[in-house]
Amino acid sequence: PLGTSVAADVFASGLIPSDTDYRVFADVAGWKGGDLSLYRNGQVYHTAQDSYEHATAGSIQHMGDLVATAIEQADAIIDDDGSEGAEDTVYFDILGIWGIVLSGAVVRALLVV
């Protein structure tokens, strides 16, 4: 899996002429969250041809594994009082092997150095 917060920024800028199912939760309900997508066969997304058959079994398994891990990690960062951790976060992968997550405060401190 690959991940980068830059993708979220580019998507939010409107440079990608697409939308996501998550938009209603973010815009209408004000919820915070993440969005996963498959980049192969994206042209069939939300069309009559949209089907699990356009994804490989490995991709579907990978997505399920990512969701399970994300839920475990989210549970670990939500404080006992139900409040969330850092408001802004920067994340990226290194060679698709390691995932790095930094709080906005850490990134700002690194930029000063």
Buried (B, 14 or more C-beta within 10 A) or exposed (E): EEBBBEBBEEBEEEEEEEEBEBEEBBEEEEEEEEEBEBEEBEEBBEEEEEEEEBBEEEBEEBBEEBEEEEEEEBEEEEEEEEEEEBEEBBBBEEEEEEBEBBBEEEBEEEEEE
